Amino acid sequence: MENFTQWHLNFVGIENLGLRALVVFLAIAALYFSWLSIKSITPVFKRLLLLALRFAAAVLIVILLLQPQIEQKEVLKLKNKVVCLIDNSKSMTLKGGDTGISRSQLVADFFKDNASFIGELQNNFDVDFLSFSDVIKEISYNDVENGLTFDGTNTDIAQILKLLKKRYEGKSVKGYLVFSDGADTVQIPSSVNKLEFISNLAKDHSAPFFTFSPGGNMEVRDVAISNISYDSFTFVRSPWKADVTIKVLGYKDLKLPITLKQGNDIISSKVLNTGEESELHIDLSFTPYTTGTYLYTISIPVQPHEAITENNQVSFMVKVVRDKIRIMHVCGRPSWDERFLRRVLKSDPNIDLISFFILRTPTDVSEARNDELSLIPFPVDELFTQALSSFDLVIFQNFDYRPYDSSFFRFSHYLNNLQKFVTEQGGGFVMIGGDISFSQGGYDGTAIEDILPVNLYTEKDSIDTTRLKAVITNDGLKHPVTTLDDNADRNVAIWKDLPELDGCNVTTQLKSDAVPLVIYPTKESNPLISIWDVGLGRCMAITTDSLWRWNFLSVGNGGSNRHYIKFWQNAIKWLIKDPTLNPIRVTVNKETFLPDEEVQIKIEVLGRNYQPMEGVQLDIDVSNEFSGKSIFFAKETTDSNGQYKFTIKNDIEGYYIVKASAKKENDEIGQDYAVFNIAIENKEFKDTSIRRDILAKLSEVSGGKYFDLPAKNIEEKVSIENPSIVKLVGRRQISLWDNGYVFMMILAIVSIEWWIRKRSGLS
């Protein structure tokens, strides 16, 4: 910048140029006629003196009319601006191919190789140095020389263009120098073309963009999971799918095994042949069988000489919820028990019921074809192969499978499918008694016996037809299935008042881990309602076909059927592992946290009446999901609200699992867990390619040029306009007529001229 003073003469009295000329003309005419009147005066010096006095008077009068002023201006000569922008995102640290040179090093080399060009720019222009990723930071040339920190986790070129326009609005910017790999990480709608969007923003700038990007030999070697499209929640027993985008740079003809894991368990995998393509898409899918929030990881193996390995694995959380409870109900024949149970199931809007009761079997003789009969054949194969995994619960009610166990139907094979449905897929199974159920239905020695809570033995099993009332056990008093009232005393009274039953199937004994909830009070105390956790699923055995009496007779005696309905609601919730029955719940205030951000964790414990439970002993552990390293461990007790709250902080990124188990007086209550993530969202390594097309388009639409790095002698290739620009910083007006000296001079001249004429005897 340089200061200097400018002087200007202005006439403010008469602004019209024609009038000014007329005034001057009249003054000259007046002097001419004045000369004619005095040209005969002698001596000559007196004549010339009078003419001089009249000339001076005319000049002063003209000055009074034109009112001249001198304007003094203090002017500052400014430099035009040039803006130098350097991408400081993490992708600039990547090294290209086999060169061993990082992208950021190419930028540093440019400033060394073209130091004279940068020096000339600084002499002729006001140069701003800025770093950018998704925001702009002001830096100095010394920062550039000493080395920048490349730590930006996101690059948003469109946002940078908007910020530049706002920052330099009204300023004389004549050029932008942009050093970047063009790796824009912002996801925009598929309907919007990113190149066109950025181009339109660049057109709003009046100055050209000169862009510099690493050359073709700087592409990195990398195999990256650049994007995963998936639903963050899905329904239990419904297929879930993820569309995975994989970028392959610097490799050809790879065979990539891609795995989807839940925790450390592989649940889906595929092998991808890359060929020569740089972007590939693959679908991974699986079917969840339990509700909850789960951590999933998609990974591909690290290849030799990969520039970056952290993009070979991506973890994410999916919430699995239940839309409706799908129940398959198979009944051997119509009965009162079937009728009342089916009515309860159909009346619940949260249940999707598929019900079959057998009216004819393959062994029944019929002279008509199947398509001429109103009764459809039992769709055994479709139900127990194709559709089985879509159900949450299967109920066998007084059903004898043996008519379907022929060489054609092979129902014993379907029983194996049902066993896997429970043990491997977490399904629920109930067998309800009757004269063709349990051993009477031929289930002893089958895969079904392996999952039932009771042992079956044909020679000893029979049916006891004694009419007695069911008796709840000590285990039943504590279990949610048999909690018909939240108050323990009222619950006992309800069980005592339930109507008698018509008998039960006599089984040999319970399995070792099975729990009897209700017994039939015969001499052998036969288990009436028993449960068992088997594999991933749960099973229940009800060894009677007369629970309907709890509905029909209760209403007939002037009572209500609510206890019958409540029992089945409880049973279904327990069998499908409804989370509302979990007495302990662990919650985290959100899913993702920044390093050293406070994580708020709450543990709630409920009693059998679902009320807060005070004084419960808690074992709490917070550990890394993959390494297993614990970051917090404590033994605490719940407060009067049945809760324990605590906070933790950790600066190491990763997924963490909070596990809590509860017990009171050595009585195990339950356990639960929750998952959270500590992470800085870093999109820079999802796609490590250099986007020269974005930078070239930016230069093209703005009237600039694109260059590959390294670039030398750049002063011969870059031309930036530098018009003169000045700024007025001060102004002063000096009046040449509006003062007493001018009037005194006019008065003196007139007086002297009058005195001379009088002395000379002139009029």
Secondary structure by P-SEA (a helix, b strand, c coil): cccbbbbbbbbcccccaaaaaaaaaaaaaaaaaaaaacccccaaaaaaaaaaaaaaaaaaaaaaaabbbbbbbbbbbbbbbbbbbbbcccccccccccccccaaaaaaaaaaaaaaaaaaaaaccbbbbbbbccbbbbbcaaaaaaccccccccccaaaaaaaaaaaaccccccbbbbbccccccccccccccaaaaaaaaaaaccbbbbbbbbccccccccccccccccccccccccbbbbbbbbbbccccccbbbbbbbccccccbbbbbbbccccbbbbbbbbbbccccbbbbbbbbcccccccccccccccbbbbbbbccbbbbbbbccccaaaaaaaaaaaaccccccbbbbbccccccccccccccccccccccccccccccccccbbbbcccccccccccccaaaaaaaaaaaaccccbbbbbbbbccccccccccccccccccccbbbbcccbbbbcbbbbbbbcccccccccccccccaaaaaaaaaacccccbbbbbcccccccccccccccccccccbbbbbcccbbbbbbcccccccccaaaaaacccaaaaaaaaaaaaaaaacccccccbbbbccccccccccbbbbbbbbbccccccccbbbbbbbbbccccccccbbbbbbbcccccccbbbbbccbbbbbbbbbbbcccccccccbbbbbbccccccccccccaaaaaaaaaaaacccccccccccccccbbbbbcbbbbbccbbbbbccccaaaaaaaaaaaaaaaaaaaaaccc
